[in-house]
Amino acid sequence: MAECPFCEIVAGEAAAEIVFEDETSVAFLDLRPLFPGHSLLVPRAHHETLADLPAALVEPYFAGAQLLSRAIPEAMGAQGSFVAINNVVSQSVPHLHTHVVPRVRKDGLRGFFWPRSRYSGDHHAAETAAAVRAAVARLTASG
């Protein structure tokens, strides 16, 4: 799809801190994370919403989301995760993406008002991505 920033990341045409990839999907750090480790999982093929995702891709796509929901909290020392998909409304990029956000009790998130931030620099983003990749590798190896 022309001019889709997520398709550009999947194609390797745009820079991103990739934390996971398989035949179906790619996950990378959100540029404006709620907390370090906040990642976006996208299908490799361009599908705008969850409703557009072909049935044959639902299971492998959500297997990636399930893996990240374990790996990201492990990598970030968090107690759990928040997993969310916006369809059309509040969907800043019209390419299906699943947010996986590490959470700890009393982290300040209230309802759906989420103050966004930035990584302190490229090094911080690279370290965070490396931690998530390592957790994905550990969890994938252990079954």
DRENNUMI-518805 format. One record per atom (N, C-alpha, C): residue in three letters; residue number from 0; x, y, z; atom name. Coordinates in steps of 0.02 Angstrom, whole numbers. Atoms other than C-alpha are relative to their C-alpha. Layout:
# residues N
rec type:ALA seq:NUM east:X north:Y up:Z atom:CA
...
***
This chain:
# residues 143
rec type:MET seq:0 east:42 north:-59 up:0 atom:N
rec type:MET seq:0 east:0 north:0 up:0 atom:CA
rec type:MET seq:0 east:44 north:62 up:0 atom:C
rec type:ALA seq:1 east:-40 north:-60 up:7 atom:N
rec type:ALA seq:1 east:71 north:168 up:-52 atom:CA
rec type:ALA seq:1 east:-8 north:45 up:61 atom:C
rec type:GLU seq:2 east:-2 north:-49 up:-53 atom:N
rec type:GLU seq:2 east:120 north:289 up:86 atom:CA
rec type:GLU seq:2 east:-29 north:-23 up:67 atom:C
rec type:CYS seq:3 east:20 north:26 up:-66 atom:N
rec type:CYS seq:3 east:75 north:177 up:233 atom:CA
rec type:CYS seq:3 east:64 north:-8 up:40 atom:C
rec type:PRO seq:4 east:-62 north:5 up:-38 atom:N
rec type:PRO seq:4 east:209 north:202 up:366 atom:CA
rec type:PRO seq:4 east:13 north:-69 up:28 atom:C
rec type:PHE seq:5 east:-11 north:68 up:-27 atom:N
rec type:PHE seq:5 east:181 north:28 up:437 atom:CA
rec type:PHE seq:5 east:21 north:-48 up:-55 atom:C
rec type:CYS seq:6 east:-23 north:41 up:57 atom:N
rec type:CYS seq:6 east:197 north:-53 up:265 atom:CA
rec type:CYS seq:6 east:73 north:15 up:-16 atom:C
rec type:GLU seq:7 east:-70 north:-18 up:12 atom:N
rec type:GLU seq:7 east:360 north:43 up:245 atom:CA
rec type:GLU seq:7 east:46 north:-33 up:52 atom:C
rec type:ILE seq:8 east:-40 north:34 up:-52 atom:N
rec type:ILE seq:8 east:424 north:-27 up:411 atom:CA
rec type:ILE seq:8 east:5 north:-75 up:-17 atom:C
rec type:VAL seq:9 east:1 north:71 up:17 atom:N
rec type:VAL seq:9 east:372 north:-204 up:360 atom:CA
rec type:VAL seq:9 east:47 north:-14 up:-58 atom:C
rec type:ALA seq:10 east:-42 north:9 up:60 atom:N
rec type:ALA seq:10 east:462 north:-183 up:193 atom:CA
rec type:ALA seq:10 east:73 north:18 up:12 atom:C
rec type:GLY seq:11 east:-69 north:-20 up:-14 atom:N
rec type:GLY seq:11 east:619 north:-118 up:278 atom:CA
rec type:GLY seq:11 east:19 north:67 up:-30 atom:C
rec type:GLU seq:12 east:-11 north:-65 up:32 atom:N
rec type:GLU seq:12 east:599 north:52 up:194 atom:CA
rec type:GLU seq:12 east:-1 north:57 up:50 atom:C
rec type:ALA seq:13 east:1 north:-50 up:-53 atom:N
rec type:ALA seq:13 east:574 north:147 up:358 atom:CA
rec type:ALA seq:13 east:31 north:-31 up:62 atom:C
rec type:ALA seq:14 east:-34 north:24 up:-60 atom:N
rec type:ALA seq:14 east:674 north:133 up:518 atom:CA
rec type:ALA seq:14 east:-50 north:-13 up:56 atom:C
rec type:ALA seq:15 east:39 north:16 up:-59 atom:N
rec type:ALA seq:15 east:597 north:52 up:671 atom:CA
rec type:ALA seq:15 east:40 north:-48 up:42 atom:C
rec type:GLU seq:16 east:-31 north:49 up:-46 atom:N
rec type:GLU seq:16 east:655 north:-44 up:824 atom:CA
rec type:GLU seq:16 east:-45 north:-62 up:0 atom:C
rec type:ILE seq:17 east:38 north:61 up:6 atom:N
rec type:ILE seq:17 east:591 north:-216 up:777 atom:CA
rec type:ILE seq:17 east:11 north:-43 up:63 atom:C
rec type:VAL seq:18 east:-6 north:42 up:-60 atom:N
rec type:VAL seq:18 east:554 north:-325 up:930 atom:CA
rec type:VAL seq:18 east:-21 north:-72 up:-14 atom:C
rec type:PHE seq:19 east:24 north:67 up:17 atom:N
rec type:PHE seq:19 east:472 north:-475 up:845 atom:CA
rec type:PHE seq:19 east:-21 north:-1 up:-72 atom:C
rec type:GLU seq:20 east:28 north:9 up:67 atom:N
rec type:GLU seq:20 east:434 north:-542 up:673 atom:CA
rec type:GLU seq:20 east:-5 north:-74 up:-15 atom:C
rec type:ASP seq:21 east:9 north:68 up:25 atom:N
rec type:ASP seq:21 east:368 north:-700 up:595 atom:CA
rec type:ASP seq:21 east:-31 north:6 up:-70 atom:C
rec type:GLU seq:22 east:27 north:0 up:69 atom:N
rec type:GLU seq:22 east:285 north:-748 up:430 atom:CA
rec type:GLU seq:22 east:-61 north:45 up:-6 atom:C
rec type:THR seq:23 east:64 north:-36 up:1 atom:N
rec type:THR seq:23 east:123 north:-659 up:476 atom:CA
rec type:THR seq:23 east:6 north:73 up:20 atom:C
rec type:SER seq:24 east:1 north:-66 up:-30 atom:N
rec type:SER seq:24 east:172 north:-504 up:573 atom:CA
rec type:SER seq:24 east:69 north:25 up:20 atom:C
rec type:VAL seq:25 east:-61 north:-35 up:-23 atom:N
rec type:VAL seq:25 east:303 north:-380 up:632 atom:CA
rec type:VAL seq:25 east:-21 north:43 up:59 atom:C
rec type:ALA seq:26 east:13 north:-45 up:-57 atom:N
rec type:ALA seq:26 east:311 north:-290 up:799 atom:CA
rec type:ALA seq:26 east:60 north:45 up:10 atom:C
rec type:PHE seq:27 east:-53 north:-50 up:-9 atom:N
rec type:PHE seq:27 east:409 north:-133 up:836 atom:CA
rec type:PHE seq:27 east:-21 north:48 up:55 atom:C
rec type:LEU seq:28 east:15 north:-48 up:-53 atom:N
rec type:LEU seq:28 east:422 north:-3 up:973 atom:CA
rec type:LEU seq:28 east:-41 north:58 up:-27 atom:C
rec type:ASP seq:29 east:39 north:-60 up:16 atom:N
rec type:ASP seq:29 east:292 north:135 up:968 atom:CA
rec type:ASP seq:29 east:47 north:61 up:9 atom:C
rec type:LEU seq:30 east:-44 north:-59 up:-4 atom:N
rec type:LEU seq:30 east:381 north:301 up:934 atom:CA
rec type:LEU seq:30 east:-20 north:46 up:57 atom:C
rec type:ARG seq:31 east:24 north:-41 up:-56 atom:N
rec type:ARG seq:31 east:275 north:386 up:1068 atom:CA
rec type:ARG seq:31 east:-32 north:-46 up:51 atom:C
rec type:PRO seq:32 east:27 north:52 up:-44 atom:N
rec type:PRO seq:32 east:257 north:251 up:1200 atom:CA
rec type:PRO seq:32 east:-35 north:28 up:62 atom:C
rec type:LEU seq:33 east:29 north:-16 up:-65 atom:N
rec type:LEU seq:33 east:145 north:257 up:1351 atom:CA
rec type:LEU seq:33 east:53 north:-14 up:53 atom:C
rec type:PHE seq:34 east:-55 north:19 up:-43 atom:N
rec type:PHE seq:34 east:289 north:169 up:1440 atom:CA
rec type:PHE seq:34 east:52 north:-35 up:-44 atom:C
rec type:PRO seq:35 east:-50 north:37 up:39 atom:N
rec type:PRO seq:35 east:455 north:98 up:1377 atom:CA
rec type:PRO seq:35 east:-20 north:-73 up:-9 atom:C
rec type:GLY seq:36 east:20 north:67 up:18 atom:N
rec type:GLY seq:36 east:423 north:-66 up:1289 atom:CA
rec type:GLY seq:36 east:-66 north:-3 up:-38 atom:C
rec type:HIS seq:37 east:64 north:-4 up:37 atom:N
rec type:HIS seq:37 east:254 north:-11 up:1217 atom:CA
rec type:HIS seq:37 east:15 north:-14 up:-73 atom:C
rec type:SER seq:38 east:-14 north:23 up:69 atom:N
rec type:SER seq:38 east:253 north:-101 up:1050 atom:CA
rec type:SER seq:38 east:-64 north:-5 up:-40 atom:C
rec type:LEU seq:39 east:56 north:8 up:46 atom:N
rec type:LEU seq:39 east:141 north:-112 up:898 atom:CA
rec type:LEU seq:39 east:12 north:-63 up:-41 atom:C
rec type:LEU seq:40 east:-2 north:60 up:42 atom:N
rec type:LEU seq:40 east:107 north:-278 up:813 atom:CA
rec type:LEU seq:40 east:-43 north:14 up:-61 atom:C
rec type:VAL seq:41 east:37 north:-12 up:62 atom:N
rec type:VAL seq:41 east:54 north:-263 up:631 atom:CA
rec type:VAL seq:41 east:4 north:-61 up:-45 atom:C
rec type:PRO seq:42 east:-6 north:54 up:50 atom:N
rec type:PRO seq:42 east:12 north:-392 up:498 atom:CA
rec type:PRO seq:42 east:46 north:24 up:-56 atom:C
rec type:ARG seq:43 east:-45 north:-18 up:56 atom:N
rec type:ARG seq:43 east:140 north:-396 up:357 atom:CA
rec type:ARG seq:43 east:-40 north:27 up:-59 atom:C
rec type:ALA seq:44 east:42 north:-24 up:55 atom:N
rec type:ALA seq:44 east:1 north:-377 up:229 atom:CA
rec type:ALA seq:44 east:-42 north:58 up:26 atom:C
rec type:HIS seq:45 east:39 north:-59 up:-20 atom:N
rec type:HIS seq:45 east:-95 north:-214 up:230 atom:CA
rec type:HIS seq:45 east:-74 north:-19 up:8 atom:C
rec type:HIS seq:46 east:71 north:7 up:-16 atom:N
rec type:HIS seq:46 east:-264 north:-236 up:316 atom:CA
rec type:HIS seq:46 east:-14 north:57 up:48 atom:C
rec type:GLU seq:47 east:12 north:-60 up:-39 atom:N
rec type:GLU seq:47 east:-342 north:-80 up:388 atom:CA
rec type:GLU seq:47 east:-27 north:-12 up:70 atom:C
rec type:THR seq:48 east:30 north:12 up:-65 atom:N
rec type:THR seq:48 east:-443 north:-152 up:532 atom:CA
rec type:THR seq:48 east:-1 north:-74 up:15 atom:C
rec type:LEU seq:49 east:6 north:70 up:-19 atom:N
rec type:LEU seq:49 east:-468 north:-313 up:628 atom:CA
rec type:LEU seq:49 east:-53 north:-34 up:-43 atom:C
rec type:ALA seq:50 east:53 north:29 up:42 atom:N
rec type:ALA seq:50 east:-627 north:-342 up:527 atom:CA
rec type:ALA seq:50 east:25 north:-18 up:-69 atom:C
rec type:ASP seq:51 east:-28 north:13 up:67 atom:N
rec type:ASP seq:51 east:-522 north:-339 up:368 atom:CA
rec type:ASP seq:51 east:51 north:-57 up:0 atom:C
rec type:LEU seq:52 east:-50 north:52 up:-3 atom:N
rec type:LEU seq:52 east:-398 north:-470 up:429 atom:CA
rec type:LEU seq:52 east:-31 north:-67 up:-22 atom:C
rec type:PRO seq:53 east:28 north:64 up:22 atom:N
rec type:PRO seq:53 east:-427 north:-634 up:335 atom:CA
rec type:PRO seq:53 east:-1 north:-51 up:57 atom:C
rec type:ALA seq:54 east:8 north:49 up:-53 atom:N
rec type:ALA seq:54 east:-487 north:-776 up:446 atom:CA
rec type:ALA seq:54 east:62 north:-43 up:9 atom:C
rec type:ALA seq:55 east:-59 north:44 up:-4 atom:N
rec type:ALA seq:55 east:-333 north:-880 up:405 atom:CA
rec type:ALA seq:55 east:58 north:34 up:37 atom:C
rec type:LEU seq:56 east:-54 north:-36 up:-34 atom:N
rec type:LEU seq:56 east:-222 north:-744 up:483 atom:CA
rec type:LEU seq:56 east:-16 north:16 up:73 atom:C
rec type:VAL seq:57 east:19 north:-19 up:-68 atom:N
rec type:VAL seq:57 east:-319 north:-718 up:644 atom:CA
rec type:VAL seq:57 east:41 north:-38 up:52 atom:C
rec type:GLU seq:58 east:-36 north:40 up:-51 atom:N
rec type:GLU seq:58 east:-240 north:-862 up:742 atom:CA
rec type:GLU seq:58 east:75 north:17 up:1 atom:C
rec type:PRO seq:59 east:-71 north:-16 up:-4 atom:N
rec type:PRO seq:59 east:-59 north:-830 up:690 atom:CA
rec type:PRO seq:59 east:14 north:71 up:23 atom:C
rec type:TYR seq:60 east:-10 north:-69 up:-22 atom:N
rec type:TYR seq:60 east:-78 north:-643 up:715 atom:CA
rec type:TYR seq:60 east:-7 north:6 up:76 atom:C
rec type:PHE seq:61 east:10 north:-5 up:-72 atom:N
rec type:PHE seq:61 east:-148 north:-662 up:890 atom:CA
rec type:PHE seq:61 east:48 north:-44 up:40 atom:C
rec type:ALA seq:62 east:-54 north:37 up:-34 atom:N
rec type:ALA seq:62 east:-17 north:-793 up:933 atom:CA
rec type:ALA seq:62 east:59 north:47 up:12 atom:C
rec type:GLY seq:63 east:-53 north:-51 up:-10 atom:N
rec type:GLY seq:63 east:109 north:-652 up:907 atom:CA
rec type:GLY seq:63 east:-19 north:49 up:55 atom:C
rec type:ALA seq:64 east:22 north:-45 up:-52 atom:N
rec type:ALA seq:64 east:5 north:-536 up:1016 atom:CA
rec type:ALA seq:64 east:5 north:-33 up:69 atom:C
rec type:GLN seq:65 east:-4 north:36 up:-63 atom:N
rec type:GLN seq:65 east:-5 north:-669 up:1151 atom:CA
rec type:GLN seq:65 east:73 north:-6 up:24 atom:C
rec type:LEU seq:66 east:-71 north:5 up:-18 atom:N
rec type:LEU seq:66 east:184 north:-695 up:1147 atom:CA
rec type:LEU seq:66 east:25 north:67 up:26 atom:C
rec type:LEU seq:67 east:-22 north:-67 up:-22 atom:N
rec type:LEU seq:67 east:215 north:-507 up:1160 atom:CA
rec type:LEU seq:67 east:-31 north:19 up:67 atom:C
rec type:SER seq:68 east:32 north:-17 up:-64 atom:N
rec type:SER seq:68 east:91 north:-493 up:1304 atom:CA
rec type:SER seq:68 east:37 north:-32 up:59 atom:C
rec type:ARG seq:69 east:-42 north:31 up:-52 atom:N
rec type:ARG seq:69 east:209 north:-607 up:1401 atom:CA
rec type:ARG seq:69 east:71 north:29 up:-1 atom:C
rec type:ALA seq:70 east:-70 north:-21 up:7 atom:N
rec type:ALA seq:70 east:377 north:-548 up:1332 atom:CA
rec type:ALA seq:70 east:12 north:72 up:23 atom:C
rec type:ILE seq:71 east:-11 north:-71 up:-16 atom:N
rec type:ILE seq:71 east:355 north:-360 up:1354 atom:CA
rec type:ILE seq:71 east:0 north:12 up:75 atom:C
rec type:PRO seq:72 east:-5 north:-9 up:-73 atom:N
rec type:PRO seq:72 east:311 north:-365 up:1540 atom:CA
rec type:PRO seq:72 east:64 north:-31 up:29 atom:C
rec type:GLU seq:73 east:-62 north:32 up:-24 atom:N
rec type:GLU seq:73 east:455 north:-487 up:1568 atom:CA
rec type:GLU seq:73 east:60 north:45 up:-14 atom:C
rec type:ALA seq:74 east:-57 north:-42 up:19 atom:N
rec type:ALA seq:74 east:576 north:-374 up:1475 atom:CA
rec type:ALA seq:74 east:3 north:65 up:40 atom:C
rec type:MET seq:75 east:2 north:-65 up:-33 atom:N
rec type:MET seq:75 east:519 north:-216 up:1564 atom:CA
rec type:MET seq:75 east:-8 north:-4 up:76 atom:C
rec type:GLY seq:76 east:10 north:7 up:-71 atom:N
rec type:GLY seq:76 east:499 north:-288 up:1738 atom:CA
rec type:GLY seq:76 east:-69 north:23 up:22 atom:C
rec type:ALA seq:77 east:68 north:-22 up:-15 atom:N
rec type:ALA seq:77 east:313 north:-252 up:1732 atom:CA
rec type:ALA seq:77 east:-41 north:-57 up:29 atom:C
rec type:GLN seq:78 east:44 north:50 up:-30 atom:N
rec type:GLN seq:78 east:171 north:-343 up:1819 atom:CA
rec type:GLN seq:78 east:-48 north:-30 up:-51 atom:C
rec type:GLY seq:79 east:48 north:24 up:50 atom:N
rec type:GLY seq:79 east:62 north:-363 up:1665 atom:CA
rec type:GLY seq:79 east:3 north:43 up:-62 atom:C
rec type:SER seq:80 east:1 north:-38 up:62 atom:N
rec type:SER seq:80 east:12 north:-287 up:1501 atom:CA
rec type:SER seq:80 east:-72 north:21 up:-16 atom:C
rec type:PHE seq:81 east:63 north:-23 up:28 atom:N
rec type:PHE seq:81 east:-128 north:-193 up:1415 atom:CA
rec type:PHE seq:81 east:6 north:-12 up:-74 atom:C
rec type:VAL seq:82 east:0 north:16 up:71 atom:N
rec type:VAL seq:82 east:-172 north:-255 up:1240 atom:CA
rec type:VAL seq:82 east:-62 north:32 up:-30 atom:C
rec type:ALA seq:83 east:58 north:-37 up:28 atom:N
rec type:ALA seq:83 east:-282 north:-147 up:1129 atom:CA
rec type:ALA seq:83 east:7 north:9 up:-75 atom:C
rec type:ILE seq:84 east:5 north:-14 up:72 atom:N
rec type:ILE seq:84 east:-338 north:-121 up:950 atom:CA
rec type:ILE seq:84 east:-53 north:54 up:-9 atom:C
rec type:ASN seq:85 east:48 north:-49 up:22 atom:N
rec type:ASN seq:85 east:-422 north:34 up:882 atom:CA
rec type:ASN seq:85 east:-20 north:-17 up:-71 atom:C
rec type:ASN seq:86 east:24 north:10 up:68 atom:N
rec type:ASN seq:86 east:-529 north:11 up:728 atom:CA
rec type:ASN seq:86 east:-32 north:64 up:-24 atom:C
rec type:VAL seq:87 east:20 north:-62 up:31 atom:N
rec type:VAL seq:87 east:-549 north:171 up:628 atom:CA
rec type:VAL seq:87 east:4 north:58 up:50 atom:C
rec type:VAL seq:88 east:-1 north:-55 up:-49 atom:N
rec type:VAL seq:88 east:-588 north:287 up:776 atom:CA
rec type:VAL seq:88 east:63 north:-7 up:43 atom:C
rec type:SER seq:89 east:-64 north:-3 up:-37 atom:N
rec type:SER seq:89 east:-424 north:337 up:862 atom:CA
rec type:SER seq:89 east:54 north:-43 up:-31 atom:C
rec type:GLN seq:90 east:-51 north:39 up:35 atom:N
rec type:GLN seq:90 east:-328 north:233 up:735 atom:CA
rec type:GLN seq:90 east:42 north:49 up:-41 atom:C
rec type:SER seq:91 east:-41 north:-52 up:31 atom:N
rec type:SER seq:91 east:-187 north:353 up:691 atom:CA
rec type:SER seq:91 east:30 north:-21 up:-67 atom:C
rec type:VAL seq:92 east:-24 north:26 up:64 atom:N
rec type:VAL seq:92 east:-122 north:242 up:550 atom:CA
rec type:VAL seq:92 east:-51 north:-52 up:-23 atom:C
rec type:PRO seq:93 east:51 north:47 up:24 atom:N
rec type:PRO seq:93 east:-251 north:150 up:443 atom:CA
rec type:PRO seq:93 east:30 north:-66 up:-23 atom:C
rec type:HIS seq:94 east:-28 north:67 up:10 atom:N
rec type:HIS seq:94 east:-159 north:-16 up:455 atom:CA
rec type:HIS seq:94 east:-9 north:-34 up:67 atom:C
rec type:LEU seq:95 east:13 north:35 up:-62 atom:N
rec type:LEU seq:95 east:-214 north:-143 up:585 atom:CA
rec type:LEU seq:95 east:63 north:-1 up:43 atom:C
rec type:HIS seq:96 east:-55 north:5 up:-48 atom:N
rec type:HIS seq:96 east:-102 north:-129 up:738 atom:CA
rec type:HIS seq:96 east:-26 north:-12 up:70 atom:C
rec type:THR seq:97 east:18 north:18 up:-68 atom:N
rec type:THR seq:97 east:-112 north:-203 up:910 atom:CA
rec type:THR seq:97 east:51 north:30 up:47 atom:C
rec type:HIS seq:98 east:-44 north:-30 up:-51 atom:N
rec type:HIS seq:98 east:-40 north:-103 up:1055 atom:CA
rec type:HIS seq:98 east:11 north:-52 up:55 atom:C
rec type:VAL seq:99 east:-16 north:41 up:-59 atom:N
rec type:VAL seq:99 east:49 north:-206 up:1188 atom:CA
rec type:VAL seq:99 east:41 north:45 up:46 atom:C
rec type:VAL seq:100 east:-28 north:-50 up:-46 atom:N
rec type:VAL seq:100 east:90 north:-95 up:1337 atom:CA
rec type:VAL seq:100 east:15 north:-34 up:67 atom:C
rec type:PRO seq:101 east:-14 north:27 up:-66 atom:N
rec type:PRO seq:101 east:182 north:-149 up:1494 atom:CA
rec type:PRO seq:101 east:-35 north:41 up:53 atom:C
rec type:ARG seq:102 east:37 north:-35 up:-53 atom:N
rec type:ARG seq:102 east:85 north:-107 up:1653 atom:CA
rec type:ARG seq:102 east:25 north:-22 up:68 atom:C
rec type:VAL seq:103 east:-11 north:14 up:-71 atom:N
rec type:VAL seq:103 east:120 north:-96 up:1838 atom:CA
rec type:VAL seq:103 east:-56 north:35 up:38 atom:C
rec type:ARG seq:104 east:51 north:-33 up:-41 atom:N
rec type:ARG seq:104 east:-2 north:-53 up:1976 atom:CA
rec type:ARG seq:104 east:19 north:72 up:13 atom:C
rec type:LYS seq:105 east:-10 north:-71 up:-13 atom:N
rec type:LYS seq:105 east:-23 north:133 up:2002 atom:CA
rec type:LYS seq:105 east:48 north:33 up:-48 atom:C
rec type:ASP seq:106 east:-45 north:-29 up:50 atom:N
rec type:ASP seq:106 east:69 north:174 up:1840 atom:CA
rec type:ASP seq:106 east:-27 north:66 up:-28 atom:C
rec type:GLY seq:107 east:26 north:-65 up:20 atom:N
rec type:GLY seq:107 east:-42 north:326 up:1815 atom:CA
rec type:GLY seq:107 east:-49 north:-1 up:-58 atom:C
rec type:LEU seq:108 east:49 north:2 up:54 atom:N
rec type:LEU seq:108 east:-149 north:266 up:1670 atom:CA
rec type:LEU seq:108 east:-69 north:-4 up:29 atom:C
rec type:ARG seq:109 east:68 north:-3 up:-25 atom:N
rec type:ARG seq:109 east:-329 north:310 up:1703 atom:CA
rec type:ARG seq:109 east:-47 north:0 up:-61 atom:C
rec type:GLY seq:110 east:47 north:3 up:56 atom:N
rec type:GLY seq:110 east:-466 north:258 up:1584 atom:CA
rec type:GLY seq:110 east:36 north:1 up:-66 atom:C
rec type:PHE seq:111 east:-32 north:-4 up:65 atom:N
rec type:PHE seq:111 east:-419 north:306 up:1409 atom:CA
rec type:PHE seq:111 east:36 north:67 up:-11 atom:C
rec type:PHE seq:112 east:-42 north:-60 up:6 atom:N
rec type:PHE seq:112 east:-323 north:466 up:1445 atom:CA
rec type:PHE seq:112 east:71 north:-21 up:14 atom:C
rec type:TRP seq:113 east:-67 north:26 up:-6 atom:N
rec type:TRP seq:113 east:-145 north:415 up:1413 atom:CA
rec type:TRP seq:113 east:51 north:51 up:-23 atom:C
rec type:PRO seq:114 east:-51 north:-48 up:20 atom:N
rec type:PRO seq:114 east:-6 north:542 up:1416 atom:CA
rec type:PRO seq:114 east:57 north:-37 up:-35 atom:C
rec type:ARG seq:115 east:-53 north:33 up:39 atom:N
rec type:ARG seq:115 east:119 north:494 up:1281 atom:CA
rec type:ARG seq:115 east:66 north:34 up:15 atom:C
rec type:SER seq:116 east:-66 north:-27 up:-11 atom:N
rec type:SER seq:116 east:305 north:519 up:1295 atom:CA
rec type:SER seq:116 east:45 north:-23 up:-57 atom:C
rec type:ARG seq:117 east:-49 north:23 up:49 atom:N
rec type:ARG seq:117 east:463 north:487 up:1195 atom:CA
rec type:ARG seq:117 east:56 north:-36 up:37 atom:C
rec type:TYR seq:118 east:-59 north:30 up:-29 atom:N
rec type:TYR seq:118 east:615 north:380 up:1224 atom:CA
rec type:TYR seq:118 east:52 north:55 up:11 atom:C
rec type:SER seq:119 east:-49 north:-53 up:-15 atom:N
rec type:SER seq:119 east:759 north:480 up:1299 atom:CA
rec type:SER seq:119 east:51 north:8 up:-56 atom:C
rec type:GLY seq:120 east:-45 north:-4 up:57 atom:N
rec type:GLY seq:120 east:858 north:445 up:1141 atom:CA
rec type:GLY seq:120 east:1 north:-66 up:-36 atom:C
rec type:ASP seq:121 east:-5 north:61 up:39 atom:N
rec type:ASP seq:121 east:902 north:315 up:1011 atom:CA
rec type:ASP seq:121 east:28 north:-58 up:41 atom:C
rec type:HIS seq:122 east:-31 north:52 up:-41 atom:N
rec type:HIS seq:122 east:1008 north:220 up:1137 atom:CA
rec type:HIS seq:122 east:-52 north:-32 up:46 atom:C
rec type:HIS seq:123 east:53 north:25 up:-45 atom:N
rec type:HIS seq:123 east:861 north:204 up:1259 atom:CA
rec type:HIS seq:123 east:-48 north:-44 up:-39 atom:C
rec type:ALA seq:124 east:45 north:40 up:42 atom:N
rec type:ALA seq:124 east:748 north:142 up:1118 atom:CA
rec type:ALA seq:124 east:33 north:-66 up:-20 atom:C
rec type:ALA seq:125 east:-36 north:61 up:21 atom:N
rec type:ALA seq:125 east:881 north:18 up:1058 atom:CA
rec type:ALA seq:125 east:7 north:-49 up:58 atom:C
rec type:GLU seq:126 east:-5 north:44 up:-59 atom:N
rec type:GLU seq:126 east:908 north:-50 up:1235 atom:CA
rec type:GLU seq:126 east:-67 north:-32 up:16 atom:C
rec type:THR seq:127 east:67 north:25 up:-15 atom:N
rec type:THR seq:127 east:721 north:-68 up:1262 atom:CA
rec type:THR seq:127 east:-19 north:-54 up:-51 atom:C
rec type:ALA seq:128 east:16 north:49 up:52 atom:N
rec type:ALA seq:128 east:699 north:-157 up:1095 atom:CA
rec type:ALA seq:128 east:41 north:-64 up:10 atom:C
rec type:ALA seq:129 east:-42 north:59 up:-12 atom:N
rec type:ALA seq:129 east:845 north:-274 up:1136 atom:CA
rec type:ALA seq:129 east:-27 north:-42 up:57 atom:C
rec type:ALA seq:130 east:28 north:36 up:-57 atom:N
rec type:ALA seq:130 east:765 north:-320 up:1302 atom:CA
rec type:ALA seq:130 east:-63 north:-39 up:-20 atom:C
rec type:VAL seq:131 east:61 north:34 up:22 atom:N
rec type:VAL seq:131 east:599 north:-362 up:1219 atom:CA
rec type:VAL seq:131 east:19 north:-57 up:-47 atom:C
rec type:ARG seq:132 east:-21 north:54 up:45 atom:N
rec type:ARG seq:132 east:686 north:-462 up:1081 atom:CA
rec type:ARG seq:132 east:27 north:-59 up:39 atom:C
rec type:ALA seq:133 east:-28 north:53 up:-41 atom:N
rec type:ALA seq:133 east:780 north:-561 up:1213 atom:CA
rec type:ALA seq:133 east:-55 north:-39 up:36 atom:C
rec type:ALA seq:134 east:56 north:34 up:-33 atom:N
rec type:ALA seq:134 east:619 north:-600 up:1307 atom:CA
rec type:ALA seq:134 east:-40 north:-41 up:-50 atom:C
rec type:VAL seq:135 east:35 north:39 up:51 atom:N
rec type:VAL seq:135 east:534 north:-654 up:1145 atom:CA
rec type:VAL seq:135 east:40 north:-63 up:-15 atom:C
rec type:ALA seq:136 east:-42 north:59 up:15 atom:N
rec type:ALA seq:136 east:682 north:-770 up:1109 atom:CA
rec type:ALA seq:136 east:-4 north:-51 up:57 atom:C
rec type:ARG seq:137 east:5 north:46 up:-57 atom:N
rec type:ARG seq:137 east:675 north:-844 up:1285 atom:CA
rec type:ARG seq:137 east:-67 north:-36 up:0 atom:C
rec type:LEU seq:138 east:66 north:30 up:-2 atom:N
rec type:LEU seq:138 east:488 north:-873 up:1277 atom:CA
rec type:LEU seq:138 east:-12 north:-46 up:-59 atom:C
rec type:THR seq:139 east:7 north:41 up:59 atom:N
rec type:THR seq:139 east:495 north:-943 up:1101 atom:CA
rec type:THR seq:139 east:39 north:-66 up:9 atom:C
rec type:ALA seq:140 east:-42 north:60 up:-10 atom:N
rec type:ALA seq:140 east:635 north:-1064 up:1149 atom:CA
rec type:ALA seq:140 east:-30 north:-47 up:52 atom:C
rec type:SER seq:141 east:28 north:42 up:-53 atom:N
rec type:SER seq:141 east:543 north:-1125 up:1304 atom:CA
rec type:SER seq:141 east:-68 north:-28 up:-18 atom:C
rec type:GLY seq:142 east:64 north:28 up:22 atom:N
rec type:GLY seq:142 east:384 north:-1161 up:1208 atom:CA
rec type:GLY seq:142 east:-56 north:39 up:25 atom:C
***
